[in-house]
């Protein structure tokens, strides 16, 4: 990805991020989750493969890359810049325990957009110094989707994080359902990331569409 292309794609970093997860609790696999996300209007799909082999994760990543490309959505791989490059993803999303952005190979940093998970003010400020393209902040509300998740941060902390991050897009994550989106956006989030709200839904497509509608209403209350 050229620098000009990266700037153009950076402008799309908002709206609904759907994490396609390989956890055993979900009735659908990551590709099925991603298919519903794309059909429902998600702007970004992130592959979160914590249990898969490298081969399985790469196969999923390539299938999801095809789905997102057809839908006009962005595709990120969580944690693994090498798999992101092999799958021709748009970006990589790095947790606090992953390779820091500054240590990514030059080719990866030039080719991939980079997102960063943050849970505290200090981590967010660190991510801003790292030159990431967006930061995720949370969990905003209590969540059981991720093991060993930190305590809920709340809307006040989200608002402070959004002010610190501006003009960088801040993506809210953790316990977010359609009914909470208006408050999350009012606090300053540029978008929301969800996992169980889609992966755990009886109808993943309908759940995605409901989240997208709630985001649209929050962005334009008069619509």
C-alpha positions in Angstrom: 0.0 0.0 0.0 1.4 3.4 -1.0 1.4 6.3 1.4 -1.3 8.0 -0.6 -3.4 4.9 -0.5 -2.8 4.5 3.2 -4.1 8.1 3.8 -7.2 7.3 1.8 -7.9 4.1 3.7 -7.3 5.8 7.0 -10.3 8.0 6.4 -12.5 4.9 6.4 -11.4 3.9 9.9 -14.7 4.3 11.7 -18.2 2.8 11.9 -18.6 -0.9 12.7 -15.6 -3.1 13.3 -16.6 -6.8 13.6 -14.1 -9.2 15.1 -14.4 -12.6 13.4 -13.3 -15.0 16.2 -12.3 -18.6 16.4 -13.5 -19.2 19.9 -15.4 -22.5 20.7 -18.4 -20.7 22.1 -19.6 -19.5 18.8 -21.9 -21.5 16.5 -20.3 -20.0 13.4 -16.6 -20.0 12.4 -14.7 -16.8 11.6 -15.5 -17.0 7.8 -19.2 -17.2 8.4 -19.0 -14.4 11.0 -17.1 -12.3 8.4 -19.6 -13.1 5.7 -22.5 -11.8 7.9 -20.5 -8.8 8.8 -19.8 -7.9 5.2 -23.4 -8.5 4.1 -24.7 -6.4 7.0 -22.6 -3.4 6.2 -19.6 -3.5 8.6 -16.8 -1.2 7.5 -14.0 -3.3 9.0 -13.6 -7.0 9.7 -10.8 -8.2 12.0 -9.7 -11.8 12.1 -9.0 -12.8 15.7 -7.6 -16.4 15.5 -6.2 -17.2 19.0 -6.6 -21.0 18.7 -5.9 -21.8 15.1 -2.8 -23.2 13.5 -0.9 -20.8 11.2 -2.2 -22.7 8.2 -5.8 -22.5 9.4 -5.5 -18.8 10.2 -4.0 -18.1 6.8 -6.8 -20.0 5.0 -9.4 -18.0 6.9 -7.6 -14.8 6.3 -7.5 -15.3 2.5 -11.2 -16.2 2.5 -12.1 -13.2 4.5 -9.9 -11.0 2.4 -12.0 -12.0 -0.7 -15.2 -11.3 1.2 -14.1 -7.9 2.4 -12.7 -6.9 -1.0 -16.1 -7.8 -2.7 -18.0 -5.8 0.0 -15.7 -2.8 -0.1 -14.8 -3.3 3.6 -11.3 -3.1 5.2 -9.7 -6.2 6.5 -7.3 -6.5 9.5 -5.6 -9.4 11.0 -5.1 -9.3 14.8 -1.7 -9.8 16.3 0.1 -11.2 13.3 1.7 -8.8 10.7 3.1 -11.8 8.8 -0.3 -13.3 8.2 -1.7 -9.9 7.4 1.0 -9.5 4.6 0.5 -13.0 3.3 -3.3 -12.5 3.1 -2.9 -9.0 1.5 -4.9 -7.5 4.4 -5.3 -3.8 4.7 -3.9 -3.7 8.2 -2.8 -5.4 11.4 -4.3 -4.8 14.9 -1.8 -5.1 17.7 -2.5 -5.9 21.3 -0.3 -4.6 24.2 1.5 -8.0 24.2 2.3 -8.0 20.5 5.2 -6.6 18.5 5.2 -2.8 19.0 4.5 -0.8 15.9 8.1 0.6 16.0 9.5 -2.9 15.7 7.4 -3.9 12.6 9.6 -4.6 9.6 9.8 -1.6 7.3 7.9 -3.4 4.6 5.1 -4.2 6.9 4.8 -0.7 8.3 4.7 0.7 4.8 2.1 -1.8 3.5 -0.2 -2.1 6.5 -2.5 0.2 8.4 -1.8 -0.3 12.2 -4.3 -0.4 15.0 -3.5 -0.7 18.7 -5.5 -2.0 21.7 -5.4 0.4 24.7 -7.0 0.1 28.1 -5.5 3.0 30.0 -4.6 6.7 29.5 -0.9 5.7 29.6 -1.3 3.0 26.9 -3.3 5.4 24.7 -0.6 8.1 24.9 2.0 5.4 24.1 0.0 4.3 21.0 -0.2 7.9 19.9 3.5 8.3 20.1 3.9 5.1 18.1 2.2 6.6 15.1 -0.7 4.2 14.8 -3.6 4.8 12.4 -6.3 4.2 15.0 -6.5 3.2 18.6 -9.1 0.9 20.2 -10.1 1.7 23.8 -11.9 -0.4 26.3 -13.5 -2.4 27.6 -16.0 0.4 27.9 -18.6 -1.9 29.5 -18.2 -5.3 31.1 -17.5 -8.0 28.6 -17.1 -11.8 28.8 -15.9 -12.1 25.2 -12.3 -12.0 26.0 -10.5 -13.9 28.7 -8.8 -11.8 31.5 -10.4 -8.6 30.2 -9.7 -5.5 32.3 -12.4 -3.9 34.4 -14.9 -1.7 32.5 -13.6 1.8 31.9 -16.9 3.6 31.4 -18.1 6.4 29.2 -16.2 9.2 31.1 -12.9 7.4 30.4 -13.9 6.8 26.8 -14.7 10.5 26.4 -11.3 11.5 27.8 -9.6 9.0 25.5 -11.4 10.3 22.5 -10.2 13.9 23.3 -6.7 12.7 23.8 -6.7 10.7 20.5 -8.2 13.4 18.3 -7.9 13.7 15.3 -6.9 10.0 15.3 -9.9 7.7 15.1 -10.7 6.1 18.5 -12.7 2.9 18.4 -14.7 1.8 21.4 -14.7 -1.9 22.4 -16.2 -4.0 25.1 -19.8 -4.9 25.9 -21.2 -2.7 23.2 -24.7 -3.5 21.9 -26.9 -1.5 19.6 -28.7 0.2 22.5 -25.4 1.6 23.8 -24.1 3.0 20.5 -25.7 6.4 20.8 -24.0 7.0 24.2 -20.6 5.7 22.9 -20.7 7.9 19.9 -21.7 10.9 22.0 -18.6 10.3 24.1 -16.5 10.8 21.0 -15.8 7.4 19.6 -15.4 7.3 15.8 -16.6 3.7 15.7 -17.3 0.6 17.7 -15.8 -2.9 17.7 -17.9 -5.9 18.6 -17.3 -9.6 19.0 -20.1 -11.5 20.8 -22.7 -9.0 19.5 -22.3 -10.7 16.1 -20.6 -14.0 16.8 -23.0 -14.9 19.5 -26.2 -13.7 17.8 -28.9 -16.1 16.7 -29.0 -14.2 13.4 -25.6 -12.6 12.8 -26.7 -10.8 9.7 -29.6 -9.1 11.4 -27.4 -8.3 14.4 -24.9 -6.6 12.1 -27.6 -4.6 10.4 -29.0 -3.4 13.7 -25.6 -2.2 14.8 -25.0 -0.4 11.5 -28.4 1.3 11.8 -27.7 2.4 15.3 -24.4 3.9 14.2 -26.1 5.7 11.3 -28.7 7.1 13.7 -26.0 8.3 16.1 -24.0 9.9 13.3 -27.1 11.7 11.9 -29.9 11.9 14.5 -32.1 13.8 12.0 -32.0 11.0 9.4 
